[in-house]
Amino acid sequence: MYGKPEVLLEFTKEGATRFADVTRAIADIGRGGGLTEIRRIADLCEIMGAEVVPHGWKTGITSAAGRHFQAACPAAPVFEYVSPHVFDSPLRRELVSPEPSVVDGYMALPSGPGLGIELNEELVARWRGDR
């Protein structure tokens, strides 16, 4: 289930009867309207007793957003994480730093401003599509 307005409309219009068996919603941060939109889905999931798992691991930006979303949302017990060592892509491996450490299955939130990541401006300049 993606966090798109038409899904929210269905979710609220049809209510618990249509989604009574939903126990987990996978909300795509990048495609689903951003953090605000998946937070709306998470709120609805929480009301219905379902979990929401933020999806978005193909870049360091979406991975950082997923970490923060999970930390701030009671209905999100976990978030989807794929290490850049497993998914070999420059956008995942080089776009941002620092890459967080996983210790005993947990990851600390960064202390920097915003998402706590630094954007690799050289990579952005090299991969821009508007030039």
N, C-alpha and C positions, 0 to 999 in steps of 0.2 A: 504494500500500500504506500503510495507516495503522497507527500503533503501538498497536493494541488487543490485549488479552490473547489473543483467539482467533487473531489473526494470529501472535503469538509461538508459540502452541501448534502451529499448523500448521507454522510455520517449523522448530520443533525436532522435531516428530513425523515430519514427512515428509522433513525433511532436504534434502540437496543434490539429490536426484532431482527433486523437485517444483519447486524454485527454482533449478535449475542455470543457467537462462538469464536470471536477474535480474541486471541490471548496475547499476541505480539504483533505490532506494526513496525515495519522497517521504513523509516522516513529518510529520504534522500535529501541531504542539506542543500546540495548544489542545484539539483533539478526540481526540488519541491518547494521553492519559494524562500529559502533561507531559514535562519534560526527562528524568526517570528512565526513563520508558517508551520514549521514542525513543532514548535511549542504549543500551537493551537491543537494540533493533532495529539500531542502528549497529554494536554489537559483533558481532552475527550477520552483518551485511552484510560487515564487515571480514574475518571468518573465511572468508566465501565469495567474497571478492574483488570485492564490489559496493560502490558508493557509496551514501551516504544524503544527501538534501537536505532540510534542515528547511523545512517549509512553515508559514507563519503571518505574513502581512504586513498583515492588515486592521486591526490596531491597533499603536500604537507599542510596546506591551508585548510582543506576540508577535514583532514585528520585532527588538526588543532581545534577546529570548530566543534567537531564531535566530542572531543575530550571535555571542552567547556560546557557543552550542552548536557552531557551526561552528569557532570558534577553539579549542575544547577537544577536538575529535573528529577523529582522523586519517582516518576514513572519510568525512568531510564536506568535500570540497574547496571547496564553494560553499554559499551559502544563498540562499533566495528573498527578494528585496528589491524592493518597489515603493514608489517615492517618494510622499509625500503630495501632491505636485504632480500626479501622474498619477492616483492613486486619491482622488477628492475625497470624503472622509468625515470628519466631525468626530472620530470615534474614531481615525482614522489621523492626521489633521492636528493635533488639539488635545489629545489625551488625555495625552500625555507630552512632555517636553522634556529635553534638547536633541535636535534631529534631527541625526543624524550627517552628516558631509560625505563624499562619495565623491570620492576623489582617485586618478586613474589606475586606476580600477576597484577600488580597495581602500578599506576603511573601518576606521579605528582604533577599538579598544575604548575605552569611556569609563573614566575613572579613579575615578569615584565608587563608593560601596558598592552591593552587589547587582547589579542589571542596569545600574546607572549612569544611571538615568532619574529624572526628577521627575514625579510624578503630578499632574495638574491637578485638584485637589480640587473646584473650582467646577464643572467639567464633570461630574465624578462625581456630585456632589449634584444637578445638574440632570437627569441621565439615569438616576438610580437607579430600579429597578423595584419596589422593596419598600415604596414609600410610597403 
